[in-house]
Amino acid sequence: MGVGTYANDFNENTDIAMFNAIVDSVMSGGVNVIDTCTSFLHSKSERIVNAALRFLTADQQYKREQLFIGTKSGYIADDADLG
């Protein structure tokens, strides 16, 4: 089972909601696949996935090898954090 990170609403509330959705989904025990792409939120979704992975693996509760990250390439969007 997986969780997707596509969103089109650029604001801090979306960032926080996406981070929490990833963490909560993985911690529920039902999700070990996270889908992302550089064009989702203009690269912000991949940064949020990175933050969630760091959080989940920081205390050794989860090992990085337990989680599958799917990403895509091709269309390169402008970077939302760089303007």
C-alpha positions as CSV (number, residue, x, y, z in Angstrom):
1,M,0.0,0.0,0.0
2,G,1.3,3.5,-0.7
3,V,0.8,7.2,-0.2
4,G,1.0,9.8,-3.0
5,T,2.4,13.3,-2.7
6,Y,0.7,15.1,-5.5
7,A,-0.9,18.4,-4.5
8,N,-1.4,21.7,-6.2
9,D,-2.0,24.1,-3.3
10,F,1.2,26.0,-2.5
11,N,1.2,26.9,1.1
12,E,2.6,25.9,4.5
13,N,-0.6,24.2,5.5
14,T,-0.3,21.8,2.5
15,D,3.3,21.2,3.4
16,I,2.5,20.3,7.0
17,A,-0.5,18.2,6.0
18,M,1.6,16.2,3.4
19,F,4.4,15.6,6.0
20,N,1.8,14.4,8.5
21,A,0.0,12.2,6.0
22,I,3.3,10.5,5.1
23,V,4.4,10.0,8.7
24,D,1.0,8.8,9.9
25,S,0.5,6.5,7.0
26,V,3.8,4.8,7.5
27,M,3.4,4.6,11.3
28,S,0.0,3.0,10.9
29,G,1.8,-0.1,9.6
30,G,-0.2,-0.2,6.4
31,V,2.0,1.9,4.1
32,N,5.6,1.4,3.0
33,V,5.5,3.0,-0.5
34,I,5.7,6.7,-1.0
35,D,5.1,8.2,-4.5
36,T,6.7,11.5,-5.5
37,C,7.9,13.5,-8.5
38,T,9.9,16.6,-9.1
39,S,6.9,18.2,-10.8
40,F,4.7,17.7,-7.7
41,L,4.5,21.0,-6.0
42,H,7.5,22.1,-8.1
43,S,9.9,19.9,-6.2
44,K,8.5,20.7,-2.7
45,S,6.9,17.2,-2.4
46,E,10.3,15.6,-2.8
47,R,11.7,17.8,0.0
48,I,8.7,17.0,2.2
49,V,9.3,13.2,1.5
50,N,12.9,13.7,2.5
51,A,11.9,15.4,5.8
52,A,9.4,12.7,6.6
53,L,12.0,10.0,5.9
54,R,14.5,11.7,8.2
55,F,11.9,11.9,10.9
56,L,10.8,8.3,10.5
57,T,14.4,7.0,10.5
58,A,15.9,9.3,13.1
59,D,15.2,7.2,16.2
60,Q,15.8,3.9,14.3
61,Q,12.1,3.0,14.5
62,Y,12.2,2.5,10.8
63,K,15.1,1.6,8.5
64,R,15.3,3.4,5.2
65,E,15.4,-0.1,3.5
66,Q,11.9,-0.8,4.8
67,L,10.4,2.0,2.7
68,F,10.1,2.2,-1.1
69,I,10.2,5.6,-2.7
70,G,8.9,5.9,-6.2
71,T,9.8,9.0,-8.2
72,K,9.7,10.1,-11.8
73,S,11.7,12.2,-14.2
74,G,11.2,13.9,-17.5
75,Y,9.3,17.2,-17.0
76,I,11.4,19.5,-14.9
77,A,9.3,22.2,-13.2
78,D,10.5,25.4,-11.7
79,D,11.7,25.1,-8.1
80,A,9.0,26.5,-5.8
81,D,11.5,27.3,-3.0
82,L,13.8,29.2,-5.4
83,G,11.1,31.4,-6.9
